[in-house]
Amino acid sequence: MAEIVLVAESGRQAGSRPARRLRASGRVPGVVYGRGTKPIPVSVVGRDLRTALTTEAGLNALLSLQVDGTSHLTLAREIQRHPVRGTVLHVDFQVVDREQKVSAEVPVNLIGEATEVAHADGVVEQQLFSLAVKARPEDIPPHLEADISGLTVGGAVRVSDVSLPAGVETDLDPDTVVVTGVPPRVQTRAEELAEGEVAQAEEGAEAAAQAGAGEAAATEGEAPAPES
């Protein structure tokens, strides 16, 4: 995996107000930490960070972070985003060793066509969208593939069926389901009868309400009886 150079400025002020000012100027606050490095408060240009994290490697892009003339090999971790706009509010840069394995979440993409599921009017349901792996930073794959070509209704593709590249391992249970073939939902006769009873009850209640409203209107419209 190729490294992406990202320039950071150190010496930013701590606190929410300075952080808001940084964001208003187009910068994202962050911190560099790990491998015996004392935490360094930094900021990076938001546009450059977005570019770095939208390559094929995604959030596992290997970043060569330049801070005060020193280069740190890092991965972007603990990314905080705005709940509505989705913009990055804060990012941690974890310093890594090129030769030591690190943990990463890798997206799982489905490949192939689940023909038998489609013929049975079933549904392909993906239950695991990313896989936790361990690998050297340069060996982290951009994604993993789960082949659903042989999937049947009631069948499943499991973690053990997903091919991991050389140097990549996972501690996840091999029997963990990644994707399954779900049968079409067939409404039972009991459900149909229950729904019919509910509909009849609702119609009866509405008719009763309308009848009650009519009687009330008629009573209000009656003239008072003459006095004797």
N, C-alpha and C positions, 0 to 999 in steps of 0.2 A: 504494500500500500504506500503510495507516494505521500510525502510530507507536504503540508500546506503551511506556508509561512504566515504568521499573524503577529502584527506588532502591537504591543501593549504598553501603556503608560503606568508607571507606579506612582505611589505617593498620593493616591486619592484620599479624600476625607471620608471618615466613617459617618454613618447616620443616614436617616431617610431623606432629609432635605438636600444634602450634597448629592445623594443618589438620584433624586428627581431632577436636579439641575443637570447632571451628567446625561440623563436620558433625554432631556429636552434639547441638549446640544447634539444628539445623535450618537452618544456613546453608551456602552453597556458596562455597568460595574461588575467586578468579579474578584476572585481570589485565586492565587496559585499556591498549591500545597502538595505534600507528599514526598516520599523518599528522603526524609530527614531535612527537607527544605522548610525553613520557617515561613509560615503563611505570609504571602505578599499581596496586599490590596492593589488591584490594578483596574484599568478600564480599557476597552477596545472599541473600535469604530463598529457600530451596529451593522452597517452595510457589509463590512468585511467579514464579520462573524457569520452573517446569514449566508454569504457566498461560500464560506468554508464548510458550513454544515449542510449545504444542499447539493453536495457532490454525490456520486454513487455510494460513497462510504457512509453518508448520512451523519448521525450523531457519533459514529465511531471513527470519524476522520482523525488521522494522526496530525497533530498541530505542532509545528515548531514555533513556540511562543518566544518572541524577542522582547526581553525586558531589560532595559538599562544596559544594553550591549551584551547581555547574557542570553544564551539560547536554552530553552527548556523544552524537552520532548513531552507533550501533554495530550490528554484526551479531555474533551469537554464533558463534565459530569454535573449532576444536580442543577439542571437548567430550570430556572423559575420563569414562568410565562404569565402574561397578563390574562386573567380569566375570560375576557371578552375578545380582545384584539389578537391574542396569541403571540404578541411580541415578547422578546426575551427581556426579562427584568434584571436577572442576575445569573451568572454562570461561574461554576467552579472549574478550574483547570487542574486536573490531577497529573502530577509529574510521574512518568512511567520509565521503566528500564526496557530498552529495546530487546533484551534477551530474557526477560522474565514474563511469565504469563499473567494476564490480568483478566478480570471478569467483564463481560459485555453482554448486552441484549441485542440479538441479531434478528431482524425481521424474517418471517417465514412466508414465502410466496408459493401459491398453488400453481402447478403446471399440469398440462394434459386436460382431457375432457372426461368427465364422469358419465360416460354414455349410458351405462346400465341404470344409474340413478335417474337420469333424465327420462329414459324409456319407462321407468316405473312411476313417473310423476313425483319422484322424491326431491329432496333438497340437500345440497351440499352445505354442511354447516361447519365452518372453521371455528375451533375452540381455542386454539393456541396460535397467537399472531406473532409471537417472538419467542426465541429460545435463548435461555441463559447459557453462555458458553465461557470457556477459558482458553486463551490463546496468547501468543506473543502479540504485541500491538500491531506488528506488520502482517500477521497472519489472520487477523479478524476479517472474516468475509463480509462483503456488503449485504448479503442476504443468503438464506438457505432455501432449498426447494423441496416441496412435498408433492410427489407425483400422485394424482388422483385418478389416473387412467383406469386402474383396476378396481376402483371403489364401487361397492354395491350397497343397496339399501340394507341398513343394519350393520354394515361393515365399517371399518375405521382405518385410518392411516395413523400410525403411532410414532413416537420419537425414534424408536429403533428403526423405522423405515426411512428416516431422513438421513441422507448421506452427508457426513461431516468431512470437510477438507482435511488434508494432512496437517497435523499440529493443532487441531481444534478438538476439544472434548467438552462433554457436558455431564453434570452430576444429576440431571433430571432423570426420573424413573423411566426406563425404556418403554414401559407400557402406557405412559401418559398419552392420551388421545390428542392428536393434532387436528384432525378433521374427520367427520363422520358422515355417513349417508343416512338421512332422516326420511322415514316413510311419510307419504302424504297423510294428512289428518283426515280420518273418516268419521263422520258424525254418527254416533250410535243411535239406535232406535229410542233408547231411554232419554238421550239428550234431546232428540226431536220432540218427544212427548212432553218433556219438561218445559221446553221453550214454548210449545203450543199452549200449555196450561198458563204460563206466565203471560203470554199474549192475550188469552181469553180473560184473565183476571184484570189486566190493564184496561181492556175494552169495556169490561163490566163496570169498573170503577169510573171510567170516563163517562159512560152512559148514565150512571147514577148521579154523578156530579151535574151533568147537563139537566137531568130531570129535576133535581133539587133546585137548580137555579131557575127553571121554568116555573115551578110551583111558587117560589118566593116572589117572582115577578108578578104572577097572577094575583097573589094575595095582596100585594102592595097596590095593585090596580083596582081592587074592589071598592065600590063606594060604601061609605058607612051606613048602617041601618038607620031608618028614621026613628026618632024618639016617639014613644007612645004618650 
